[in-house]
Amino acid sequence: MTQASHHTGTGTGTAQPDQLLEMYRRMRRIRRFEERASDLYKATEIPGFLHLSIGQEASAVGACWPLGARDGITSTHRGHGHVLAKGLDSASMMAELMGKDAGTCHGRGGSMHIADPGLGIYGANGIVGAGLPIATGVAIAAKLRAAGDVVVAFFGDGAVAQGMFHEAVNLAAVWDLPVVFLCENNHYSEFSPASEQHRAPLSARAAGYGIGYEHVDGNDVLAVAQTMTGVVARLRAGGGPVLVEAETYRWHGHYEGDPERYRPAEEVAAAKERDPLLVARRQLDTASADAVDEEIDKEIEAAIEWARSLPEPAPETLYDYVSAPRLPIPEPARLPADAEIFRSMDAVRLALEHELAADPSVFVAGIDVGAGGNVFGLTRGLAQTFPGRVRDTPISESAIVGTAVGAAMAGMKPVVEIMYMDFIGVAFDMLLNQAAKLRFMTGGRASMPLVVRTQFGAGRSSGSQHSQSLEALLAHIPGLTVVMPSNPADTYGLLRAAIQDPNPVIFVENRLQYGLKGPKPPTDHLIPLGKAKVIREGTDITLVSWSRMVQDALAAAELLAGEGISVEVIDLRTISPLDRETVLASLAKTNRLVIAHEAVRDFGVGAELAAMAVDEGFWHLDAPVTRVAPPSVPAPYAPSLERVWLPSRDTIADTVRRIAAV
């Protein structure tokens, strides 16, 4: 691991005149772009929020100066300067701010969410600090490819208070990643001065993480470029992460329209005396600098006129870019009766092993998944078989999922583990605002082939924080695929399909089923995502379930068959996207619907199925749609209470009898 070091870059560096002139050109492009964006916002030609970085141009240009096309950056809600400095064209970006279809992200991202992974730009981000764990993902992709690429993660001093900052920097240090965490310290966290937000300086924080630290005058583009050139060279040679603090100042408020009551005008005026463009201009020939000014003014005005002439996205494109198209997977043949028997836990390991062997872009990461082989022993031996590609992480759920997001955008296929489903709340931003939305917000530029494996299961007195079935929470988020297998063969086929899928998939296993035995499928076994399956034919009533509750539903159907009630059982397998056609076709046949699930009853997936039946299947209904599920009470610890709380074969059977009699 890189040991902490401390260096302060002061004064103006040296560069060839043509290099400084190019740095000035890039800063001038950022300045003029944002000045005109401010005008257009006031004229209502730019909708939505607008956060400007005027005054901070030197840190953006200097930081990106030593970067190549393959190197990456992540940015912030104040990211125009970063992405322009990395090479994004001003015209498509202006069109994006205006919400035009020809914009960088087809009008889906706007000012705060501009990205182009093809240029190494892995996203400006509306969530403070979110770019930091994403940067660790881009960096692990670079490290696994061993191509010498580096990543620069821009953030403001306010992001230091985020848990994502700690998780990302710590993970980068532990994994020795080629990432520069570049803090543009403009001394304000939104409306609050830095003195009211932090007690420890960044130099002390870097020492605490055991990584390098550099300080530089963020208004001097030559000093920033000189510092970053040295830092980037060390990282390309195998050095670990470095924290660089560039002191600067933003001239405008936190957002356009900010009344700025929190800082005196005299302070802003004093800061403008260190205007990064003036600092550079003092070393340039005036005529050359004036010519650049004229050139950039024309470029930005042309970009504005071009953007104004463009259409907005057509209404019929509303659903575009939410998810990537899936390759069709046929439903596999029924497994032979004499097939070898294996367990669900074997299915998980074998599916991971198969995909790791078949595709070098696949890697596995999570808490104790490597040397420890997972808390349930599911990944035992994989770290030894695939060195470097089955990686232990700190207990940092946001960093784990954020790493998956960044690595997926960088072309990898990460499979990360959240040990218990209950813990997704700790990483919810990375699921809700990043994995689920980045493909849409970038107009399809960001690929997101990642899998988050997790598990749940009530019935063993695990208590309220280790028993929750939270699939409805995840299924409610557009862009996420949620899969919950009910048997060993499906676990194998669905997990392999999830890893191969181009979309973010949350793969939820039930830990009480890890020992469940069933027929072992062939190694090429795949099951289509988004397709339910009728696993028992019936004529009197449709019974829909998923995950472990399917086994109770089958047991109830078998019991009721002896009473003359024919129950058709459907295993959803995939919760979202929901296979409405299979459920509605069964309802049309039986005219009755019961839904059984382990998640609490209120506002659940069962409610969605019931609403669908009443809406699209109303004329087929001969009885009320009914749900069998736990009451809206946290999972109890005491066995006596948990038995009452959790549905069983008998409670399902009782409900089916009642509905069948209507």
N, C-alpha and C positions, 0 to 999 in steps of 0.2 A: 504493500500500500504506500502511496505517496505520503511522505512526511510533510507536516505543515511547514511552509516557508512564507516569508513576508517580504514584499518588495514594493516600493512606492515609485511609480513613474511620474516624474515632475518635469516641468519645462517643455519646451517645444522640441520634438525630435527632428531628425533630418530625413529628407527624401529628395529624389530628383524632381526638378521643376514640373516635368510632365506628370509625375505621380501625384504631386500635391494638387496640380490643376485638376486631375481626374477626381481626386477626393473632394475638392471644392465643387466640381460639377455634380457629384452624387449628393452632397449636402444641399446644394442649391435646388436640385430636383425635389428633394424631400420638403424643403422650406416652401418652395412655391406651390407644390402640390397641396400642402396643408393650408397655406394662406388662402388659396382659391377654394379649397374644400370648406373652410370657415365661411367664406362669402356665400357659397352655394347653399350651405346649411341655413344661413340666415334668410336666404331667398326661397327656402323650402324646396329647393331642387334636390337636396339630399335628405331623405327621411331617416327616422330612427336616431339612435345615439351616435355621437361623434366625439371621440377623445383624441386630442392632438398632441404631438410631441415637439412642437416648435420650441427651439432652444436646446434640444437633445440630439441634434443631427450628428454631431461628431462621434458620439458613442456608438451609434448605429453603423455609420460608415467605417469607422476605425475598427470595430469588432469584426465586421464582415470582410475587411480588406484582405486578410490572408486566407480566406476560405475559397475552396474550389467548388465546382459544380456538384460534386457528390457529397460535400459536407452539408450538414443540416443546421437549421435554426428552429427554435420555437419562440413564440412571441407572446405579446400581451394584448389587452384591449386597446393599448396605445401603440399599435404596431406598424403604422404606415411606413415609418422610417426604416424599420428592420427589413421589411419585405422588399422595399424599393432598393435598399442597399444590397440585398442578396440577389437582385437581378430581375424582380418582377417588373413588367412594363407598366408605365403610368396610365396608359390609355384604358386597358382592360380593368385596371384597378379603379379608375374614376367611374367607369361604367358600372362597376360593382357597387360603389358607394351610392350611385343613383338608382340602384335596383334594376338594372337592365339585364336582359337575357344574355347579352354578349359579354357581361362582366366576368371577372376572373372565376367566380363561383356561380355563374348563371343567375345572379340576383338572389341567391339563397343565404348568403353569409353576411353581406353588408360590411360595414367598417370594422367590426370587431372580430370577424371570423374568416379573414382572407387566408388562403392557403394554396400552395402548389407544390405537392411533394416531388413532382418532376424536376423542380428547381431546388430541391432541398429545403423548401419552406413548409414546415409541418404544422403551421397554423398559428395565426393570432388567436386569442382566446378571450372570451367574455368572462371567464371565471378566474379570479385572482389566484395565481400560483399554479394553475392547472397545467401550464406548459412544462413545468419542471419534471414531474414524473413521466410525461410523454417524451421528454428529451432523453430520459434514461432508457426508454424503449428504443428510440432511434440509435442511441449509443451502443446498446447491447447488440443490436443488429449489425452495426459497424464492427464491433469487436468479434462477433462470430464469423463475419466475412473476412476479417483480417486484411482489409484493404487500406488501412491507414486513415480512414475518414474520421472526422471529429464533428462534434455537435456543440453549438452555442445556444444556451437557454437564457434568453433575456427575461428579466423580471425587475419590478420596481421594489423600492425599499419596503413598501407596505406588505409585499408578499412574504417577507421574512416571518411575519406573525402566523402564517398559515402552517398547519400541520403537514401539508403537502411539501413545503420547503424542506422541513426536517426529514421526512421520509425519503424524498428524492435524493437529497445530498448524501444522506447516510447510505442508501442503497448504492449510489454511484461510487462512494468510497469503498464499501465492502466488496463490490464487484470490480473495482479499479477501472472504471469506465472512462473513455475518451470524451469527456464532456466539460465544457466551460460554463459555469454558472455566473452569468454576467449581470450584476446588479446595477441598474441605472438609478443611482441614489439622487433623486431630485428633492429630497428632504421633506416631502409631504406624502402621507398616505391618505389619498382623497383630500379631506379637509384638515387633517390633523398633522401637526409637525412631528418629525421623526422622534424628537425628544420625548414625546408623550406616548410613543408606541413601543420603544425598545430600550433596554438597559445595557445590553451587551453589544459591542461593536462587531462588525462582520469579521474583522481580523481574529477576534477571540472565538467566534463561531467556527471559522475555518480550522483553527487549531483544535477545537473540540472534536471535529470530525476527522482530524488527521489528514487534511488535504492542504494543498498549496493556496496561498492568498497573494493577490496583487492589488495595489491601489493606484489609480491613475486619474489625472485631470480629464474629466469627461467632456470638457469643452475644447480640448486640444486634439484635433483629429490625428495629428502626427504622433502625439504621445500615446493615444489609444492604439493606433495601428502598430506602433513599435512594440508596445507591451503585448498586444495580442499575437503579433508575429512570433515572438519568443515563446509564448504560452502554447500556441498551436503547434509549433515545431516540437516542443517537448511531448505533447500528447501524441503526435504522429510517431514519435520514436518509442512509444509505449508507456509514457507517463500517465498517471491517474488524474482524477478530476481536480480542477482549480477553481477557486472562487475569486472573481475579479470585481472590484468595486470601482465604478466610474462615477465620480461626483459631478453632477450637472444640475440643471434647473429647468423646469417647464415654465414657459412664459404664460400660457393660457391656463384657465382653470381646469379642474378635474375633468369637466365635460364642457362642451360648448353651451353657453347659457348659464354657467356657474357664476353666481353673483360675487364670488371670491371675497367674502367678508372675513376670511380666516387669515389673510396675510396683507400687510400694508403695501400700497402702491410703490413706496420708496424701495422696498425690498426687491420688487420685480424690476424696477428701473435699474437698481444697482447690479442685478444679475445680468441684465442686457448688455452691460459694459464688457462682459466676457462672452459676447455672442460668438459661437463657434465659427460662423462664416467670416466675421471680422478678424478673428484670430488667424485664420488661414489666409485671408486676403492680404494681411500685412506682409506676407512673404511672397506674394504673387505680383506679377506685372499687372498694373491696373487695366491696361487695355485687354489683356488676356482674360482677366476676371470679368470685365464688362461684356466681352464677347460671349463668355459662358452664360452670363445672366440673360442676355438677349436670346441665346439659343434655347435655354431652358424655358423662358417665358413663352416662346413660340410653341415648344413641345407641349407644355401644359395647356395652353389655350386650344391647341389642336385636339388634344385629348378630350377637353370639355365639349368642344363642338361636335366631335365624333360621338361621344357618349349621349349628348342631347338628341342626336338624330336616331338613336336606336330604340327599338320597341322593348317594352317590359315583357317578362315571361307570359306566355299565353295561358289562360285559365286552365286549358286541358292538360297542361304540364304539371299541375299541382302535385301529382303522385310520383313524379320523376325523382330519382336519386335516393328515395327512402331506403331501398335495399337493392343489392346487386342481384341480377338474374341468377337463378339456380340452375345448374345442369340437371336434366331429368334423371332420376334414379328409379328404375322399375321396382315394384314390390317383389321381394324375393320369394322363391318357392317355399312351400311348407317344408320344414325340416323333417328328415326321415325318422321313423319311430326308433330305430336302433342307433341314433346318433350318440356320440360320446357325451357324457354329462360333465358340465363345469359350473362354476359359481359366478355370481355377478361381480365379485371382486376380481376374479380371474379375467372376466370380460373387460373390465377397465384397463387392467395392466396389458392385456394382449392387444387391445385397440391402440393404446399409446405406443406400445412397442412396434406394432405394424406401421403406424404413420411416421414414427421417428426413423425407422429403417427405410421407408419408401421415399421420404421427402426431406432433404437437408435443410429446408427452410422452417421445419417444425422444431420447436423447442418447448420444454416443460419447465415451469418455475412455480414456486410457492413455498410456504412454510414447511420445512422438514420433508420436502418431497425427494430430496437428493440422498444424502448419506443415511437419513432416517427411514427412507422408503415410504413416507406418508404416515400419518397417525394411525391409519388402519392397515398399513403394510401394502397398500395397493401399488406403489411404484417401486417396490423393493427390487434392487438389482439393475434398474434402468440407468442410474447415474454411472455405474461402472461400464455398462454396455455402450453408452453414448456420452463420452466425456465432454464436459462443458455445455451439453445441451439439456441436462436435467439439473436445474440449479436451485439451491436453497436460497431463500430470501429472509431478511429480517421480518419481524411481525409488523408488517406495514401494508395493510390492505390497499390503501390508495396508491402506493407506489407499485404494488404488484399489478393491479389492474391498469394503472397508467402506463406501466412498462409494456403491457400487452398492447395497449392502444398505439403507442409510438412504434413498437416493433412491427405491428401489422401495417401501419402506414408506410413503413420503410421496406415492406416486401416480405416480411417473415410471416409465419403462421404460429403464433404463440398459443400455448395451452397453459393457462395459469389456474391455480387452485386457491379458492377461499375456503378455509378449513370447515366452517359451518355456515349454512345459509343465513343464519342470524347475523353474521358479521358483514353482510353486504352493505348494511347501513354505514359502516365505516368507510366504504369505498363508493358510496352511492353516486357522488358527482362523476366519477370516472365511468360509471355505467350510464347514468341519466343524461349527462351533458356532453360526454365525450364519445364513448363507443357507439352509443345509439344515434347521435346526431351528426357526427363529423362527415359522414358520406353525403348526407343531405345538405349540410351547410356549406360544403365545398363544391357543390354541384357535380358530385360524382368523382372529383379528383382524388379523394382520399379512399384508399382501399381499407377494408376493416375485417380481414379474415382471422378472427380470434375466437378462442373458446375459454370461457370461465367455468371451470368445474367446481361444484360445491355439493354439499349433502345436507340432509335434514332427516327428521324422523322422531315422532313422539311414540310413547309406549314403553319407555325404559327409565322413567323418572329423571329425565335430563333437565327438567325445569324450563322456565319461561324464556330463557335466553339461549337455549340450545335445542329447541324443538319446533321452531316455527316453520310453517309452510307458506312462503312469501311469493309464490308464483304470480298471484294477481298483481302485486306491486310491480313486478318486472314486466308482465305481459301488457300492462297499461302504457308502456313506453314505446312509442313508434320507433322502429329500427332494430329492436332487440328480438331475437328468436329465443324461445324458451322451450326446452326439451326435458321431459320427465319420463324415463323408461320404467317399465314395470316388471321386466324379467331379464335373465342373463343374456339371451341372444339379442334382444332389442338393445340392451346396454351396449353391446359390442357394435352392432350395426349402426346405431344412431350416433355413437361417439365418433366412429370413423367418418360418418357423413358430416358431422359437425365440424371436425377438423379440416375436412376438405372444402367446406362451404365458404363462400366469399363474404359472409356476413358475420357480425358478432352473435355468438350463440352462448346462452347461459344453460349449462348442462347440469341438471339437478338429479343427483342420485339419492336413494333412500338408504341410510346406513343400516337399517334393520333388514335390508335385503342383500347385504353384501355376502351373506352365507347362503342365499337362496340358490338352489340347484335347478338346472334345466339343460335342454339339449344344446350342444355346442355347434355353432354354424361353421361353414367353411371360411377360410381366411379372407376371401374376397366379399364376404357378406356386408351389404350396405342396405340401409333402410331410408327411404325418402323422408326428408324433413317436411313438416306441414301436412302430413297425411295420417289420419286416424285409421284404426283397423277394427272391423267387426271380428271379435275373437270368439264369440259364441252366437250362433244364429238363434233367433226366437221370433215369436209372432204376437205376443200379448203386450209386451212392454219393453221400452228401450231403457237400458241402464248404462249411463256414461260415467267413466271414472278414469283415473290416471295414477301412475306411480304405484306405491304399495297397496293402495286401496283397491286397485284392480283385482288383486288376489282375494280380497274380501267380497268383492262384487261377484266374482266367479263362484266362490263358495256359496254365496246367497242364492245365485241362480241355480246351482246344483240342488240345493236344499228345496227350492221352490218348484223345481221340475217334478219332484216327488209328490207335490200337491196339485199338479196339473196346471201350473202357471209357467208359460214359456217366455223366458227372459232373453232378450238380445243384448249382449254386453259389448260395449264399444270402449276400446282403449285409445284415448286421445293421442298418446305418445308425445306429440308436439302441442304445447299450449298456445303458443303464438308463433307463426300465424295459425289461426284456428281453422280446422277442417270442417266448415259448416255443411258442406255438401253431404258428407258421410252421415252426420248426425241427422240432418233433415230428411235424407232418404230413408233412414231407419224409422224416424218418427212417422213418415208417411205410411209406413207398413204397419206399425204397432199402435199408433194413435195415442200413446202414453209415454211420458218421459220422466225418469228419476235420475238425479245426478248425485254422486257420492264422492266426497273429497275430504282430505285430511286438514286442509286449511280452514280457518274459522268461516262460518257461514256468511256473515254479512259482507257485502261488497266484493264477493269473490268471483272466481271463474265460473262457478255454478250459477251465479246471478247473470253473468253474460250469456251463458247457454240458455237459461230460462227466458231472458229477454229475446234472444234469437228465435226460440220456439214460439213465443207469443206473437212476435212480429212476422217472421217469414213462414212459420209453420202453423199459424193460428187455425186455419181451416182443417188441419189434420187432427187437432186436439180433441180428445173425448174426455179428458180428466185434467185436473190441475197439474202443472209442472211443479215438481217437489224436489227439494234438496235434502240430502243427508250429510251433515257436517257438524263439527264442534260448535258450541255456542260462542258468542263473541266474548270470550274470557281467555286470558293468557294461559298457556299450557301449564297445568298444575304439576307440582312435584310429587305429592303424596300419591301412591298407587291407587288408593281408594277413590280419589278425585279424578285422576287421569283416566281410570276405567270408565267413569261416568261421562267424562268430557269427550273421549275419542270414539268415533263410530266403529262398529264391528260388523261381522257377518250378520249377526242377529238383528241389529238396528236397521241395517239395509234391508234385510228380508221383511221385517215388520212394515217398513214404509212401502215396499213394493206390493205386499199383500193389500195394504189399504188402498193404494192407487188402482191396482188391478180390479178391485171390487167396486170402484166408482162406475 
